[in-house]
Amino acid sequence: MRAVVIEEYGGPEVLRLTEVPAPVAGPGQLRVRVRTAGVNPVDTKQRAGYFSATASASFPLRLGNEYAGPVDQVGEGVGGFAVGDEVFGSATGQCYAELVVVEAADAVGKPAPLGWDAAGGLPAVGQTAYTALEQIGGVTAGETLLVHAAAGGVGTVAVQIARLRGAAVIGTASERNHDYLRSLGAVPVAYGPGLVDRVRELAPGGVDAALDAVGGDATAVSLALVADRRRIGTTIDTAAAETYGFQRVGGRTTPGLRQLAEWCRTGDLDLPSVTGYPLDQVAAAHRQVEAGHTRGKVVLRVG
Ligand SMILES: NC(=O)c1ccc[n+]([C@@H]2O[C@H](COP(=O)([O-])OP(=O)(O)OC[C@H]3O[C@@H](n4cnc5c(N)ncnc54)[C@H](OP(=O)(O)O)[C@@H]3O)[C@@H](O)[C@H]2O)c1
């Protein structure tokens, strides 16, 4: 089968599409024929060697942590799945490929309303947003949540979950994404100097919780606007979280993905903006993600 590998750390040019042996589903596993695979900022950091000091990797190294596609092979002892079932989920470091082997326990049925592009892009950002909101205490009716980088992948899902939970949401983005944020149910606000004042105009008493998906200046803004530091979370700035006593948030949750799938099934949740690249244009996909201004998600269209 074809898969993307890197033989060394470096820029997007090190990404190479090549032939590798097809994996086989073992006990408790499924093999999935990948239709789409999401591209996340962590993939670009891994490609660049950002984690090389703390995590050893052997080359050739595979990339990609989320997939969507039909089941192609069912491993021994797996119940509840059959060849042809449409599934999606997370699987670490192998999804930029035509076939992936995944733990059946972590695969979730793809909701019919979700197209393949959205399905391949939802698991990582969806689970991150779901877990992050739980970790900052959940958000409920009557509360206001501030989401930094609300137009990105994590932000797109976090806004919708918070709205489903009944909270009001203020989301930061550049002007070109303000209509997009309104369509998700957030009140948009421009980031940059003066952000604290602009949020206070919208929420004179401050906000109850903040989710930071961009880092940098977002930390000071969250600290100025949220009284309880346990209700501030960041998906990116571990150092700031440790320094100021708020939370580094995120993580995988299969029950969370099942809930997200259910919301998609009922039409309450969507990934409405996805940019797709063919697998052989993976370098272009990485360049877009690294530019840091994707609306929604980037996915690879594999098959
Ligand atoms: N993806 C995941 O599953 C995941 C999991 C764990 C951690 N994380 C981390 O969380 C962060 C966000 O991930 P993501 O996938 O949501 O990223 P992303 O989709 O690539 O984020 C792009 C968004 O960031 C916005 N943005 C850029 N600069 C901004 C600023 N100064 N203030 C506010 N918004 C700004 C852009 O909006 P404009 O175009 O309007 O500027 C764009 O919509 C990354 O650092 C990632 O490593 C992600």
The ligand as an ORCA input file, in Angstrom:
! r2SCAN-3c Opt
* xyz 0 1
  N      -5.594     19.562     16.528
  C      -5.625     18.874     17.669
  O      -6.279     17.830     17.796
  C      -4.815     19.349     18.857
  C      -4.678     18.521     19.958
  C      -3.929     18.972     21.050
  C      -3.312     20.219     20.977
  N      -3.450     20.987     19.876
  C      -2.779     22.279     19.809
  O      -3.774     23.293     19.873
  C      -3.447     24.353     18.989
  C      -4.611     24.594     18.051
  O      -4.816     23.471     17.251
  P      -5.818     23.547     16.017
  O      -5.773     22.221     15.362
  O      -7.111     24.120     16.414
  O      -5.004     24.624     15.116
  P      -5.404     25.276     13.748
  O      -6.707     24.741     13.259
  O      -4.242     25.154     12.817
  O      -5.575     26.825     14.146
  C      -5.716     27.750     13.123
  C      -6.527     28.923     13.636
  O      -5.733     29.735     14.523
  C      -6.221     31.060     14.414
  N      -5.240     31.989     14.912
  C      -3.979     32.194     14.458
  N      -3.367     33.141     15.214
  C      -4.282     33.531     16.160
  C      -4.238     34.456     17.250
  N      -3.155     35.162     17.540
  N      -5.343     34.563     18.008
  C      -6.463     33.842     17.756
  N      -6.561     32.967     16.734
  C      -5.473     32.802     15.960
  C      -6.521     31.230     12.961
  O      -7.526     32.195     12.817
  P      -7.298     33.457     11.823
  O      -7.013     32.852     10.472
  O      -8.567     34.198     11.898
  O      -6.080     34.179     12.348
  C      -6.973     29.843     12.516
  O      -8.369     29.725     12.366
  C      -2.154     23.934     18.268
  O      -1.064     24.546     18.889
  C      -2.081     22.457     18.467
  O      -0.749     21.978     18.505
  C      -4.212     20.601     18.831
*
